[in-house]
């Protein structure tokens, strides 16, 4: 039991670090590859506004306040 908890205590932070680094490098690569300031700003604004909106919608669906049909 303790070995499982120790494994999870080290594995979960390590995996989260890998996921965050992958997302960051991927977005950085996309922004560098675009080479258009306004497109980069548009994508950034879409992420800033879109990610919280999706999170709120998913949270409300999980609570049962929104029905998807």
N, C-alpha and C positions, 0 to 999 in steps of 0.2 A: 504494500500500500504506500509506504513512504517513498519507495523508489519511483512509483508511478507519479506521485506528486512532484518529486524532484525533477523528473524528466519533463513534466508539463511546465514546471516553473522555469526551466531553461529553454524549452522548445518554443513556447508561445512568444516570449519576447524576441527570440532570434528570428522566428518567422515573421513577426510584425515588422522587424527592422528590414528584412529582405523585401517585404511587400511595399513598405513605404519608400525604400530606396529605388525599387523598380518603377513605381509610379512616378516618383520625382524625376528619375532619369528619362523615363519615357516622355513625360510632359516637356522636360527641358529640350529633349531632342526634337520633339514636334515644333516647339516654339522657335528653335534655331533653324530648322529646316524650312519653315514658312518664309522667313526673310521679308515679311510684309508687316509693318508696324500695326496697321489698322486691323489686319486679320488676326494678329496675335492679341491685340486688345479685345477684339470681339470674342475670340475663343476664351480668353481669360474671364471676361465678364459673364459669358454663358456658364462657365464652370462655377463662378462665384455665386451666381443666382440659381443655377439649375441644380446643383448638388443639394443645397438645403431644401429646395422645393421637393425633390425626389425623396429626401429623408423624411420630410413631414408627411408626404403622401403614404409612404411605406409604414410610418408609425401609426397613422390613422387607420390604415387597412389592418394592421396587426391588432389594434384595439377594437376593431369592428365598427368604426364610425362611418366608413365608406364601404359600399358594396360594389364589387367589380362584376359587371354582367356583360 
